[in-house]
Amino acid sequence: MKIALITTLREWDPLITEKVEALGYSVEVVNVKSLDPGSVWEALRGISFDYAITPGLSPYDYSSLSGRVVKGTISPKTLPYILELVGPEVLSPRVQAEKVVGVKIMVEVSKRVYRDVVTEAKHAFNIRGLGVPLRPPPILVASDIYIHEGRGLDEVLADSAYRSSEGADILVLSSQPGLDRRVYLDALDRVLSLGKPVAADPGDLDVLADAVDMGAHIAMSLTRGGLASIPEGLRDRAAYVIIPELTSSWRTRVYELRRAYEQALSLGYRSVVLDPVVNPPVNRGLLQSIITASELSKSIKAPIMLGLNNAVEMMDVDTHASIALLTLLAAEAGVSIVMVGEESYKARGATREARRASIMASVALKLESPPKDLGITVLDLKGKSPPEGAQYKGYARLTIGGLSVNCRNIAEVEGVVDEDLRRIISKVCTPWASEGLDPTFS
């Protein structure tokens, strides 16, 4: 079967053609100045083809062109993955391919893309078998477990195992200031037994050195002034996360971290991660943090990490939304690791939310596509369409089973509806339905 791939791009990625041809199709790329049906049909004149596939974002309807011109994907890079699962005859002349093939196919597409992301990743170094990408994709998730006086070792271990099961790639042990050294190291010893990469963040340089000596795979929150304090024999035993001493502006942070990185290499550190430090939104410099990460990614060959807690905990916004948006911004900025915590009630489930967001961002980066219609959602509350049997009419109103409901005054139907109808109304009016995702994405 021969496919004509229609494009307005001046530079077409030949790898897309190769991937489609590897599926057994014969391919011809056809450049057009306009995607209107007349221009497309004129460009196809004299070309032998079975199906012509236009960009998915074309605003035109190609139904008049003999059923042989159909719409492809939002990004051309998604098309080979879809054609691996369905033939071009399944596609529509009116609707983009992602919507036509549906969620189940797009979930499988995203799984295959993510497998390629993991396989093709370029790692700066490895930690206990975990490759740390120099730049995304993929994006790793670190989950911060806070240790304080009165928290038992069994509880710390159980919490760490839970975070791992929720999708954390790295377990971070941070501690209350002044926590007894023995308490911290005993907790570290227990968590290391889980076999996951573990980062130590005790807030004390001496305890940090002890943690690395015990086997911690990552040492957190080291500043330029503290680099010389780590014994020479430990500097190549772990990866070290360096933070700036001054955070007044993004230029200051970039300068600080560049100097710290150069000094670290001169002192014998081999695996270095840079953390610009995230500030709270609006008046403290969240944007400064993102800009710092972006500028560092352009000039320094070291992975970048962003701890999202300072932003997530300092705004009254649902965490699934804030974590997803911050992770997408981090992906654009070249960040390889995002860190979240679950200490507050609001932040419960943040590790799973970060895992979902990191997969979404990684797939979108790989495909060079917006994170939409990929089969991966972080739509925990609203969803993309109403439940079966319900029709949203707009203006906070819906109809269900012949009943008209005003979402702004649900009490009007209390006592009138049964439990099943009440559950559906709740999904539309006060939507707590969650579209889950296996943290392993397998």
N, C-alpha and C positions, 0 to 999 in steps of 0.2 A: 504494500500500500504506500502511495506517495502522499506526503503532507507538504503543503506550502505554508511556511511560517511568515505571517505578515508582520512587519515592524516599521515603526517610524524612527527607530534608533539609528544614529549615524554609525555607531560602533556596536556590532552584534557579537556576543560572546560565542566563539566557535565551540566551546565546551557544551553549550546547550544543544547544538546540532549533533555533536558526537554522541551525547547521551540518548537523544531520541533515535538516532540511527542504530545505536547499540540494541535498541528494542526491536529492531527488524524493519523499521520504516525507512523509506527513501525520503530525503528532505531537501527542499529548496527554500532558501530565505529570500523573501520578496520585500524590497523596500518601497514604501509609499510615502507621499507627502501628506496625505489626508486619509483618515480612516472611514470616511463616509462610504456607503455601499457602492456608489457609482465609481469612485476613485479606486476602491479595492477591486471591483470587477474588471475595470479597465487594466489595472496592473497585472491581473491574472490572465488576460487575453493572450492566447498562444502558449500558455504553460499547461502542461499535462499534470493533473493532480486529482486525487480522490477527495481530500478535504483540505480546506484552507483554514488556518487558525489565526484569528486576530488577537490583539492584546485584550485581556479581560476587562480593563477599564475603559474600553471604547464605549462611547455613549450611544452608539447606533444599533439598530435592529437589522440583522442580515437575513431575515426570513424570506425575503424576496429573491435571494440568490440561489435558487434551486436546492436549498437544504445542504449545500456543500461548503458553506462558509459558516464557521462556528466561532464562538468566543473562547479564548484560552484563559490564562490565569492573570492575577494582578501583577505578579512578577514573572518574567519569562523563565526564571530559574526553578519555579515550582512545576512547570509543565512536564518535564521528563518524569518526575515522580508520579504525577497523576496518570500519564499515559502508560506507566508501568502497571497500573491497576485497572484502568478502563480504556476502551478504544475511543477514537475521536467521534465515532457515531453516537456516543452517549452525550456528547457536549451539545450546547444549545446555541442557536443564532442570536438569542436575546439576552441570556444571563451568563455571567462569568462562571468559569469552570468550578471554582471552589464551592459556589452555592449549588450548582447542579449536582455534583457528585455527593454532596451531603456530608454530615459530620463524621459518620463512621469511616468513610474513605479518607477524609482529611486527617482524622486521628492517626490512621495508618501511614499516611503521607508524612505527617510530622514525626512519627516514630522513626521512620526511615531516614528522614533528614537529620534527626538528632543523633542517630547511630553514626551517620557520616560525620557529624560535627565532632563527636567524641573520637572517632577513628582518625580524623584528619587534623586534630588540634596540634598546634605547635607549642611544646612545653618549654618553659624557662628552666624548670628543674622538677624533680620528683620528691614527694614526701611520703614515705611508707607505701610506695606503690601508686600514690595519687599524683597524677601529672598536674602541675600548676601552669595553666596557660599563660603565655607571655601577654597575649591579648585575647579578648573574647572573639568568637565563641569557643568553648562553652564558658559559662559563668559558674564558679563554685559557690556553694553556700556554707558559711560558717555560722554556728549557733552558739551563743554565749550563755554559759551556765554560771550563775553567780553564787559564790560560796560566802557564807556569813556565820558568825557565832551562833551555835544552836542548830545548825543544819547538819544532820547526821550523814555519815559516809554512805550509808545504804540509800538515803534519799538522793544524794548527789549522783551516785551510780545509776539509780533508776531513772533520774531525769536525763542523764547523758545517753542512756540506752534509748529512751523515748525520742530524744532529738535525732539520734542516728536513724531510727526507724521512720522519722518524719521527712528524711531526705537530706540531713546535714552531711556535707562532705568532711567538714572539720569541726571538732568539738573544742570550744574555747572555754577555759576555766579562768574566770576573773574573780576577784575577791574584795571583800570589805576592807577599807584601809585599816592597817594595823592588825589584821588577822594573824593569829599565831602561826609562825612558820611551819611548825609540825602539822598543824591542822590542814594547812594548804597542801603540803607535800604528800600527806597521807591520802587526801582526796585525789590528787594527781595520780598517785600510784594506782588507786582503784580504777580510775577512768582509763588509764593506759591499758589496763587489762582487757578492754573491749576490742582492742585491735584496730581502732580508727585513728587517723591523724589527730593529734591533740595539740592545741596551742595553749601556752601558759601566759597569763596576764595578771601576776600577783601585785603589781604596783610597787614592787621593791626590787632593786637591781640585784641584791645578794640572793634573794629567794628566786629571782628569775634565773640566775646562773645555776643555782641548785636544781631548778626544774629541768634545765637543759641537760645537766649532768645525769639526772635521773632518767632521761629519755624523752622529754618533751620534744615534739617534732618542729614546733614553731614557738618563737619567743616574741611576745607582743610588746608594743608601745615603747620601743627604744628610741631615745632622742640622740642627736649628734653629740651632745655633751656626755652621754652615757656609753658611747661606743667603746671607749678605751677601758671601761670598768669591767667588761666581760673578759674573763681569762682567755688568753690566746688559744689554748687547747680546745675551747668550746665554740669558737667562732665559726668553725666549719661543720659543727655537729648538728646544727638545726638551721631552719630558715628564720630570719629576723625581720620583723615588721617595724619599720622606722616611721615615726611621726614627726611633724615639725615642732620646733620649740616656740615659734611665733606664728600666729594665725591671723594677723591683722588684715591681710589682703591676699588674693590669689598669687600675685607676683612675689610677695614675701614667702608664701608657702613653697612655691616652685623653687625659689632661690635656696631656701632652707633645705629642702629635700634633695635638690641637686648636689649641694655641698655635702650633705650627710651621706648620700649614696657614694660619691667619689671617695670620701674619707673611709667609709666602710670597706670598700674594695681595697684601699691601700692598707687597711689593718688586717686583712685576711678573711673578711667575711665573704662567703661564696654565694649564698642564696639569700637575696634581699627582696622584700616586698615593701612598697611605699604606700603609706596611708595618709592622705591629705587632712584627715579629721573632718567629719561632717558637723557643721554647725546647725542649730535650730533654724527654722524658716524665718523669712522676712527681715528681722532686724539684727540677725547675728551672722548671716552669710552662708546659707545653704547653697546659693548660686555660686559663691566663691569656691566652695568645696568642689562642685561639679566642674567648674572652669579649671581649677587646679589639676584635677584628675585628667582632664582632656589635654591640657598643655604638657603634663608629664608624659602622657602616652605617646606624644609626638617626638619627644627628645631623649627619653631615657629607656634603656632596654631592661626594664624590671617590671614584674607584675604589679598591679595596683589594686589596693583593697579599699572598700568603703564600708564603714560601720554605720548602718542606717538608723540605729536606735535613737541617736540624738535628734534626728528629724521626726521619726515615727512617733516617739513618745512626747514630742513637744508640739503636736497639733491634734486637735480633736477631730480626727478623720479616721474612718474605718481602716484597719491595717491592711486588709487585702488590697485596697485601692492605693494607699500610700506606698506600700512595699512594691507593688507592681510598677507604678509610675517611676519610683526612684530607681528600681532595677533597670528599667528601660533607658532611663537617663544615664545610668552607670554604664550600660552596654554601649551607648553612643560615645561615651567619654573614654572608652577603652579599658574599663575596669574588669578584672578577672575574678575577683572575690567580693561578695557582699556578705555582711555580717548582720544578724538580727538577734534579738533576745526575746525571752518570754516571761520576764519577771512580773510585769503588771498584768492585771486581769484583761485589760484591753488587748494586750499583745499575745494572748493565748493562741496557739496555732500559727504563730508567725513563721516558724521554720518551714512548715508545709506551704504556706503562702509564698515564701521566698523561693522555695524549690519550683513551684508552679511558674512563678514569674521568671525565674532564671531559664527554665526550659522554653517558655514563650519567647523571651528575648534572644536566646541562642538560635532558635529555629528562624526567627525573623531576620536576624543578622545573616545567617547562612543563605537564606533565600533572597535577601535584599528586598523584603516585603514588609508592609505594615503588619503589626501583630493582630490581624483580623482575619476571620474565617480560616484559621489554621487548624481547627479542631482542638485548640487549647484555649480555655477561657479562665478569667479570674472574675467572672460575673457571679459572685456569690449571692447577691441580693436581688438584682433586677432580672437577670437572664436576658436572652435575646428575643424570646417570643412567649406569649401567654400559655399557660397550661391548657391541655386538651379540654375542650368544652367551654372555655372562657374566651370572650372577645373584648379586648380593650377598646373603648370607644373614644378615648381622649378626654381631657379635662377631668381626670381622676374618676372616671366612670367606666364601668364594665357591665356586660350582660353575661349571665350564666344560667342555663336551664330556664330561659324565659324570664328570669329575675333581673331587674335593673338594680345595680349597686353603686352607691356613691362612696368612694374610698375615703372621703373627708368626713363621712358620718356613717361609719359601718354599723353603729348602734341601731340604725333603722332596720337592719335585717337580722339583728340578734333575736334568737328564739324562733325565727321563721325558717332557717335553713338547718339541714342536718350536718353531721360532722364532716362528711366528704366535701360538701359544698363550702363549708367554713374553711377547710384546709386549702381549697383552691383559691378562695377569696383572699386568704392570707398571703398566698404566693404572689398575687397580683398587687394587693394593696399594701401589705407590710411584708415584703418578700424575704423570707429567711431560707429559701431553698438554696442549697449549695450544689454547684456542678463540680463534683470531686475529680481529682486526678491522682492516680497512683504515683507516689513520690519517686518511685524508681523509673517511671515512664518506660516500662518494658512491655 
